[in-house]
Amino acid sequence: MALILGGLLPLAVLIGIGALIYFLVRGSRGAEPVTSRTLLRAYLRLAYLISLVVFLAGAALTSTAGFASAFGHDFSYSRIQLQYPSCGPVPPPGASSLQQQSYQACLKSQPPGLGGNDNRQADNLILGLSLLLGGLVIGAGHRLGQLALETRDERSDSSLARAEGMIGTAGFGLVSIVTIPLASYQLLRFAILGTQSSPDSGPPSPPGGAVATAIVFALAWGYYLAGFVRRVRRPSGAAPGGPEETSV
């Protein structure tokens, strides 16, 4: 969860950078005066971007829970040692085999359910679906409002459209650049070493959460990057061709 929500920090920083870019480009092609209408358009685009991040976080959490069902619980969630006060503290990694066997025998003698249940998969699924629905409804509402307010040229080639394209490309790109190598490492380690723990670092992090985060944010990055490249390659002053461009 911390890995997923960590993507909000780069976005928050880039929102400020995007706002600076917007005011810097106001005096160039497609200059826009600061009016109530312009501020409303900026708000609608910004709210859409934040809603998109919420939606992607929900998609990542839901995918993490789905990976656990498809590839096994250990793929997405590390094993937790349920605590039983009557058995004493958990033996450290360097404990003797006699201590380990004695502790395991004590655990097996405990009544079922005494140590609690692992509800992380169900919690992730419930939270993920909640974020998915909330982000979808709020984001769609703001995007529809923006489309109704703006002209076709404003949707595709205004200063606000370029600022949104820059924020989306850079923000989702930064998250993807961090999570893709991390997900690759954790996935390869899981495939080769399984859940074997290291004496120095303890049990490894399961790859499910990192893989899910990398996938959903990489898809958003590719969408914004494709739109940004399409705009750069379009001749200056040329009208957008093909289907109407709405966001990037």
C-alpha positions in Angstrom: 0.0 0.0 0.0 2.8 2.4 0.8 4.4 1.7 -2.5 1.2 2.5 -4.3 0.4 5.7 -2.4 4.0 6.8 -2.8 3.1 7.6 -6.4 1.0 10.5 -5.1 4.1 12.4 -4.0 5.7 12.8 -7.4 2.3 13.8 -8.8 1.9 16.5 -6.1 5.4 17.9 -7.0 4.7 17.8 -10.7 1.4 19.6 -10.3 3.3 22.6 -9.1 5.8 22.2 -12.0 2.9 21.9 -14.4 1.3 25.1 -13.0 4.6 26.9 -13.5 4.8 25.6 -17.1 1.3 26.8 -17.8 2.1 30.4 -16.8 5.3 30.3 -18.7 3.7 29.3 -21.9 0.7 31.7 -21.6 2.6 34.4 -23.5 3.4 32.0 -26.4 1.2 30.1 -28.9 -2.3 29.7 -27.6 -2.0 32.5 -24.9 -4.9 32.4 -22.5 -5.9 35.2 -20.1 -6.4 34.3 -16.5 -10.2 34.5 -16.2 -12.8 32.6 -14.1 -13.4 30.4 -17.1 -9.7 29.5 -17.4 -9.4 28.8 -13.7 -12.5 26.5 -13.9 -10.9 24.7 -16.8 -7.7 24.3 -14.8 -9.6 23.0 -11.8 -11.5 20.4 -13.9 -8.3 19.1 -15.5 -6.5 19.0 -12.1 -9.4 17.2 -10.4 -9.4 14.7 -13.3 -5.7 13.9 -12.9 -6.1 13.4 -9.1 -9.1 11.2 -9.7 -7.1 9.2 -12.2 -4.4 8.6 -9.6 -7.0 7.4 -7.2 -8.4 5.1 -9.9 -5.0 3.7 -10.7 -4.2 3.1 -7.0 -7.5 1.1 -6.7 -6.6 -0.8 -9.9 -3.2 -1.7 -8.4 -4.7 -2.9 -5.1 -7.4 -4.9 -6.8 -4.8 -6.5 -9.1 -2.6 -7.3 -6.1 -5.5 -9.2 -4.6 -6.3 -10.9 -7.9 -2.6 -12.0 -8.3 -2.9 -13.7 -4.9 -5.9 -15.7 -6.1 -4.3 -16.6 -9.4 -0.7 -17.3 -8.4 -0.9 -18.1 -4.7 -1.1 -16.0 -1.5 2.7 -15.8 -1.2 2.9 -14.0 -4.6 1.3 -10.9 -3.2 1.6 -11.1 0.6 4.4 -12.1 2.8 3.7 -14.8 5.4 2.9 -13.5 8.8 3.7 -15.4 12.0 0.6 -15.4 14.2 1.5 -14.5 17.7 0.6 -16.9 20.6 1.6 -15.4 24.0 1.8 -18.9 25.5 4.5 -20.0 23.1 6.8 -17.1 23.9 8.6 -14.9 21.3 9.3 -16.1 17.8 12.7 -17.8 17.5 15.2 -15.6 15.7 16.7 -16.7 12.3 19.8 -18.1 14.0 18.0 -20.1 16.7 18.8 -23.8 17.0 16.7 -26.5 15.4 15.5 -27.6 18.8 14.1 -24.2 19.6 12.4 -24.0 16.2 10.8 -27.4 16.6 9.7 -26.6 20.1 8.0 -23.4 18.9 6.3 -25.1 16.0 5.0 -27.8 18.2 3.6 -25.2 20.5 1.9 -23.5 17.6 0.3 -26.7 16.4 -1.1 -27.3 19.9 -3.0 -23.9 20.0 -6.7 -23.8 19.3 -7.6 -22.6 15.7 -8.1 -18.9 15.2 -6.4 -17.9 18.5 -3.7 -15.9 16.6 -6.1 -14.1 14.4 -6.7 -14.2 10.6 -4.8 -12.7 7.7 -7.4 -10.4 6.0 -4.9 -8.5 3.8 -6.2 -9.9 0.5 -9.9 -9.1 1.4 -8.9 -5.6 2.7 -7.0 -4.8 -0.5 -9.9 -6.0 -2.6 -12.5 -3.9 -0.7 -10.3 -0.8 -0.7 -9.2 -1.3 -4.3 -12.8 -1.5 -5.5 -13.8 1.5 -3.5 -11.0 3.6 -5.0 -11.8 2.3 -8.4 -15.4 3.3 -8.2 -14.7 6.6 -6.5 -12.0 7.6 -9.0 -14.1 6.5 -12.0 -17.2 8.5 -10.9 -15.4 11.6 -9.8 -12.9 11.6 -12.7 -15.6 11.0 -15.3 -17.7 13.8 -13.9 -14.9 16.3 -14.1 -13.8 15.2 -17.5 -17.3 15.5 -18.9 -17.6 19.0 -17.4 -14.3 20.0 -19.0 -15.3 18.6 -22.4 -18.6 20.5 -22.2 -16.9 23.7 -21.3 -14.0 23.7 -23.8 -13.9 24.1 -27.5 -12.2 21.5 -29.7 -9.1 23.5 -30.0 -8.9 24.1 -26.3 -9.2 20.4 -25.6 -6.2 19.5 -27.8 -3.9 22.5 -28.2 -4.4 25.0 -25.4 -1.9 25.8 -22.7 -3.9 23.8 -20.2 -3.9 20.8 -22.4 -0.2 21.0 -22.9 0.3 21.4 -19.1 -1.8 18.4 -18.4 0.0 16.4 -21.0 3.4 17.3 -19.4 2.2 16.5 -15.8 0.7 13.2 -16.9 3.7 12.1 -18.9 6.3 13.2 -16.3 4.4 12.1 -13.2 3.3 8.7 -14.4 6.7 8.2 -16.1 8.6 8.8 -12.8 6.4 6.3 -10.9 6.9 3.7 -13.7 10.6 4.3 -14.0 10.9 3.4 -10.2 8.4 0.6 -10.1 9.2 -1.3 -13.2 12.8 -2.3 -12.2 11.6 -3.0 -8.6 8.8 -5.2 -9.9 11.3 -7.0 -12.2 13.7 -7.7 -9.4 11.0 -9.0 -7.0 9.4 -11.1 -9.7 12.7 -12.7 -10.7 13.7 -13.3 -7.1 10.4 -14.9 -6.4 10.6 -17.1 -9.5 14.2 -18.3 -8.7 14.4 -18.3 -4.9 10.8 -18.5 -3.9 10.0 -17.3 -0.4 13.5 -18.1 1.0 14.5 -15.5 3.5 17.9 -13.9 3.8 19.8 -13.9 7.2 20.5 -10.2 6.8 17.3 -8.7 5.4 14.7 -11.3 6.5 11.9 -12.5 4.3 11.7 -11.0 0.8 9.0 -8.7 -0.3 6.4 -10.5 -2.5 6.2 -9.2 -6.1 2.5 -8.9 -6.4 2.1 -5.3 -5.3 5.1 -4.0 -7.2 4.0 -5.8 -10.4 0.4 -4.5 -10.2 1.6 -0.9 -9.5 4.1 -1.0 -12.4 1.5 -2.3 -14.8 -1.3 0.2 -14.1 1.0 3.2 -14.0 2.9 2.2 -17.1 -0.3 2.0 -19.0 -1.2 5.6 -17.9 2.3 6.7 -18.8 2.1 5.2 -22.2 -1.3 6.9 -22.9 0.0 10.3 -21.9 3.3 9.8 -23.6 1.7 8.8 -26.9 -0.5 11.9 -26.8 2.4 14.2 -26.0 4.5 12.8 -28.9 1.5 13.1 -31.2 1.2 16.8 -30.3 4.9 17.4 -30.8 4.9 15.8 -34.2 1.9 17.7 -35.4 2.9 20.8 -37.5 2.5 24.1 -35.8 -1.0 25.5 -36.3 -2.4 22.3 -37.9 -5.8 21.2 -36.7 -5.9 17.9 -34.9 -6.7 15.0 -37.3 -8.6 11.8 -36.8 -10.6 11.3 -33.6 -11.1 14.3 -31.4 -8.3 14.6 -28.8 -9.7 15.2 -25.4 -7.0 15.0 -22.8 -3.4 14.9 -24.1 
